[in-house]
């Protein structure tokens, strides 16, 4: 039995089309890289200034000029390129990144995203998230369905400070796959053993339930 | 022209209360040598513009721990708990701005633009107090140039004239800041004779750089 985080990451990886330039956020999104088949020829963008993000180096081979956006030593694959922050965010904001995957604190039925700030608690800053979600052609949210306290994260309207307005396209959780549309959030797939009643009971937004719902393939 | 100077000479130019841009992204491309010297000289009441505040024991984080910063303008400070503590206790003012917006605001200052229009932050707290313009039916925020008295940067290689080459992810904000400050001071890991860097490989042209300091040379 694989843990929830890897189940979500694996399903998200299936959204990657061949040749995609993608940006992965920290947490569950960073696990997605482990499940993308090599023959899909995916290129990863690291907003601190390069494309061609590769795996972590072996111990002892770390190069502190090659870190990811979390400051962790990584590698740059052959064919990669490094650049300054304006170019990096030009690539992101300018619509050159096909897909971004990131976590969220809240998502709502208008596709609004809250992912950076909990008032009254520590406020780390938005970093590059606001620019990346505004520019990426497709935004996938990869997150656990509910908070640790057991409250819904998929809401009618976000309550936390927003990262961006109307940017979310797909939400993948351990319970299913949802698509944000003009009409609201459509349930596309259910995880094995999960009913539409159960996923709705854990979701504040009213899910649009089509006649046909797929089964989420997990590992 | 030889712009290479010893560290002690450079440090006479840094004073309390200055507005200073510091290159780097979580310490990659941060001029650690100059930060250590600022700590030793205990230069205080600084306004610092940088991507982040590093870690408590590395990079700009050390200036935070030593309480030398009055105001920090950054995109993300989550890697340094002391920044969060000082921010919550109102001991240090922290202004957070989106990373791409920071890059463009610095670039705007450096290239003579009166501001930039970005969709980033529309509909969020970032838009508060800012002018909004609609271009082709889409909303943009007017973000103003961001400049400093001094830029402290780090390069992999410099020639004596001040042409710079950065390495890998340590480039980040460095070349942008090189254009957006009155005085530009760069630490370099290697210094070569003028002419040894191929013109096509120069990332920051020499006229933008005032002083080069060699690392491990003092």
HADDOCK unambig.tbl for C-alpha pairs under 7 A between the chains (distance, minus, plus):
assign (segid A and resid 48 and name CA) (segid B and resid 25 and name CA) 6.67 0.50 0.50
assign (segid A and resid 48 and name CA) (segid B and resid 169 and name CA) 6.41 0.50 0.50
assign (segid A and resid 48 and name CA) (segid B and resid 172 and name CA) 6.09 0.50 0.50
assign (segid A and resid 49 and name CA) (segid B and resid 169 and name CA) 5.33 0.50 0.50
assign (segid A and resid 49 and name CA) (segid B and resid 172 and name CA) 5.65 0.50 0.50
assign (segid A and resid 50 and name CA) (segid B and resid 169 and name CA) 6.49 0.50 0.50
assign (segid A and resid 64 and name CA) (segid B and resid 28 and name CA) 6.33 0.50 0.50
assign (segid A and resid 65 and name CA) (segid B and resid 28 and name CA) 5.31 0.50 0.50
assign (segid A and resid 65 and name CA) (segid B and resid 167 and name CA) 6.70 0.50 0.50
assign (segid A and resid 65 and name CA) (segid B and resid 168 and name CA) 5.76 0.50 0.50
assign (segid A and resid 65 and name CA) (segid B and resid 169 and name CA) 5.46 0.50 0.50
assign (segid A and resid 65 and name CA) (segid B and resid 170 and name CA) 5.31 0.50 0.50
assign (segid A and resid 66 and name CA) (segid B and resid 168 and name CA) 6.00 0.50 0.50
assign (segid A and resid 66 and name CA) (segid B and resid 169 and name CA) 5.32 0.50 0.50
assign (segid A and resid 67 and name CA) (segid B and resid 169 and name CA) 6.70 0.50 0.50
assign (segid A and resid 71 and name CA) (segid B and resid 26 and name CA) 5.40 0.50 0.50
assign (segid A and resid 82 and name CA) (segid B and resid 168 and name CA) 5.47 0.50 0.50
assign (segid A and resid 82 and name CA) (segid B and resid 169 and name CA) 6.36 0.50 0.50
assign (segid A and resid 83 and name CA) (segid B and resid 171 and name CA) 6.62 0.50 0.50
assign (segid A and resid 83 and name CA) (segid B and resid 172 and name CA) 6.87 0.50 0.50
assign (segid A and resid 84 and name CA) (segid B and resid 171 and name CA) 5.47 0.50 0.50
assign (segid A and resid 84 and name CA) (segid B and resid 172 and name CA) 4.30 0.50 0.50
assign (segid A and resid 84 and name CA) (segid B and resid 173 and name CA) 6.14 0.50 0.50
assign (segid A and resid 84 and name CA) (segid B and resid 175 and name CA) 6.98 0.50 0.50
assign (segid A and resid 85 and name CA) (segid B and resid 103 and name CA) 5.98 0.50 0.50
assign (segid A and resid 85 and name CA) (segid B and resid 172 and name CA) 4.60 0.50 0.50
assign (segid A and resid 85 and name CA) (segid B and resid 173 and name CA) 5.49 0.50 0.50
assign (segid A and resid 86 and name CA) (segid B and resid 100 and name CA) 6.63 0.50 0.50
assign (segid A and resid 86 and name CA) (segid B and resid 103 and name CA) 5.15 0.50 0.50
assign (segid A and resid 86 and name CA) (segid B and resid 104 and name CA) 6.11 0.50 0.50
assign (segid A and resid 89 and name CA) (segid B and resid 100 and name CA) 5.11 0.50 0.50
assign (segid A and resid 122 and name CA) (segid B and resid 84 and name CA) 6.35 0.50 0.50
assign (segid A and resid 124 and name CA) (segid B and resid 76 and name CA) 5.51 0.50 0.50
assign (segid A and resid 124 and name CA) (segid B and resid 77 and name CA) 5.04 0.50 0.50
assign (segid A and resid 124 and name CA) (segid B and resid 78 and name CA) 4.10 0.50 0.50
assign (segid A and resid 125 and name CA) (segid B and resid 75 and name CA) 5.72 0.50 0.50
assign (segid A and resid 125 and name CA) (segid B and resid 76 and name CA) 4.24 0.50 0.50
assign (segid A and resid 125 and name CA) (segid B and resid 77 and name CA) 6.14 0.50 0.50
assign (segid A and resid 125 and name CA) (segid B and resid 78 and name CA) 6.95 0.50 0.50
assign (segid A and resid 125 and name CA) (segid B and resid 96 and name CA) 5.87 0.50 0.50
assign (segid A and resid 126 and name CA) (segid B and resid 75 and name CA) 6.21 0.50 0.50
assign (segid A and resid 126 and name CA) (segid B and resid 76 and name CA) 6.06 0.50 0.50
assign (segid A and resid 126 and name CA) (segid B and resid 98 and name CA) 5.90 0.50 0.50
assign (segid A and resid 127 and name CA) (segid B and resid 75 and name CA) 4.63 0.50 0.50
assign (segid A and resid 127 and name CA) (segid B and resid 76 and name CA) 4.76 0.50 0.50
assign (segid A and resid 127 and name CA) (segid B and resid 98 and name CA) 5.59 0.50 0.50
assign (segid A and resid 127 and name CA) (segid B and resid 99 and name CA) 5.25 0.50 0.50
assign (segid A and resid 128 and name CA) (segid B and resid 98 and name CA) 5.83 0.50 0.50
assign (segid A and resid 128 and name CA) (segid B and resid 99 and name CA) 4.71 0.50 0.50
assign (segid A and resid 128 and name CA) (segid B and resid 100 and name CA) 6.32 0.50 0.50
assign (segid A and resid 130 and name CA) (segid B and resid 98 and name CA) 6.31 0.50 0.50
assign (segid A and resid 130 and name CA) (segid B and resid 120 and name CA) 5.88 0.50 0.50
assign (segid A and resid 130 and name CA) (segid B and resid 121 and name CA) 6.39 0.50 0.50
assign (segid A and resid 131 and name CA) (segid B and resid 98 and name CA) 6.86 0.50 0.50
assign (segid A and resid 131 and name CA) (segid B and resid 100 and name CA) 5.87 0.50 0.50
assign (segid A and resid 131 and name CA) (segid B and resid 120 and name CA) 5.25 0.50 0.50
assign (segid A and resid 134 and name CA) (segid B and resid 120 and name CA) 6.17 0.50 0.50
assign (segid A and resid 161 and name CA) (segid B and resid 124 and name CA) 6.76 0.50 0.50
assign (segid A and resid 161 and name CA) (segid B and resid 125 and name CA) 6.96 0.50 0.50
assign (segid A and resid 162 and name CA) (segid B and resid 124 and name CA) 5.32 0.50 0.50
assign (segid A and resid 163 and name CA) (segid B and resid 124 and name CA) 6.48 0.50 0.50
assign (segid A and resid 164 and name CA) (segid B and resid 121 and name CA) 6.40 0.50 0.50
assign (segid A and resid 164 and name CA) (segid B and resid 122 and name CA) 6.97 0.50 0.50
assign (segid A and resid 164 and name CA) (segid B and resid 123 and name CA) 6.62 0.50 0.50
assign (segid A and resid 164 and name CA) (segid B and resid 124 and name CA) 6.40 0.50 0.50
assign (segid A and resid 165 and name CA) (segid B and resid 123 and name CA) 5.97 0.50 0.50
